[in-house]
């Protein structure tokens, strides 16, 4: 999708379709909808639809008007933004995605989107619109033999005539990088496991680093022998059951002028297929376990965006890629494994494998000099039970780093909720034969998984993201296709950039 910016009178825009936001002012006993623009020609074109009650401003409501009066656009698409008092970048991003997905099956390949008036920052509006449009343009039907290209070829953001061209251009370019990186992550997650083995994931990471042609981003791939030599016993214990070799993917971004510290470590779970191992999963739904590498894919996508945006901050991305398979070589419940840190782990459930690969990944990041850590993983069904498929779970061992991440969430628009790491939960992961167990049982499962990871970060400021409920969309939405979501790429990028901005 080509993304463009025009600072122009929207009435003069010649396009197949112009999209505009309608808001509900919240007045009782009457239709109080209004279009979110000061351009009289657009308001006049919608006036009859509003007075008839066909346009109400309800969230993501869509009404298409052909040959709109007073406009050069062939069509006018009115998208509901919800209550005016609550309208933010979150709703705007979804509205832009809705516009794209509404028009794609209708064969329209060029779309202009009118940036709403009165928004908190014209640059913020442009970012939200472009990110939402790119997310909306993605479809997962990669292997359909009758697949048709329905993508929008040209998407133009129409900004107010008094906008700052340089500022808005920069916002558009940054949003394009982030949106395309999120879709790159979704492409990785969407692949079936026979076409996304640990080796292929490592190859895709290396290719990404080469294709963006940044001299400051380097990729190193460590194989099974290297993993064993590093004494990554927790990681290897998961990998040993598969015929597919594991891969430790290390991406280093070191821009000129960056301070020696901080060094940010982004660690992702890259389990390209998870059967559960000897503690095998039920057959129903197991096909979705191809997306158990979504956390690792997010780190690869985030590193792409970071290298292109070029913040003056050192970042190391680590993805522990493997399959979790049952075989005569697989680890068994009751086994004891020794992690890279030297901690001994009693294996209670081989399906609690994500925390094992992350344990060595987090510790290795510290060995490489990372001063701050953030990991992402489709880690626990317990987090989905707690938060559903709306919020990811956030855990932090440090209030300051959580506050920083919370501000990043406000900018990214991704929904997450902080869960506790109280010391009392520590008792649930104690082992009688080893230091800790890899599963604390049914109760508080998301918390005990996070407590397990906490054992390997020591006092290093650390954020853990359990994205099990949000990495995959279970059904089509008006603004995003069923399938991989690309969460939490935007939040990771904003978190990294916050260190450069020192806020």
Buried (B, 14 or more C-beta within 10 A) or exposed (E): BEBEBBBBBBBEBEBBBBBBBBBBEEEEEEBBBBBBBEBEBBBBBBBEBBEEEBBBBBBBBBBBBEEBEEBBBBBBBBBBBBBBEEBBBBBBBBBBBBBBBBBBEEEBBBBBBBBBBEBEEBBBBBBBBBBBBBBBBBBBEEEEEEEEEBEBEBBBBBBBEEBEEEBBBBBBBBBBBBBBBBBBBBBBBBBEBEEBBBBBBBBBBBEBBEEBEBEBBBBBBBBBEBBBEBBBBBBBBBBBBBEBBBBBBBBBBBBEEBEEEBBBBBBBBBBBBBBBBBBBBEEEEBEEBBBBBBBBBBBBBBBBBBBBBBBEBBBBBBBBBBBBBBEEEBBEBEBBBBBBBEBBBBBBBBBBBBBBBBBBBBBBBBEEEBBBBBBBBBBBEBBBEBBEBEBBBBBBBBEEBBEBBBBBBEBBBBBBEBBEBEEEBBEBBEBEEBBBBBBBEEEBBBBBBBBBBBBBBEEBBBBBBBBBBBBBBEEEBBBBBEBBBBBBBBBBBBBBBBBBEEE
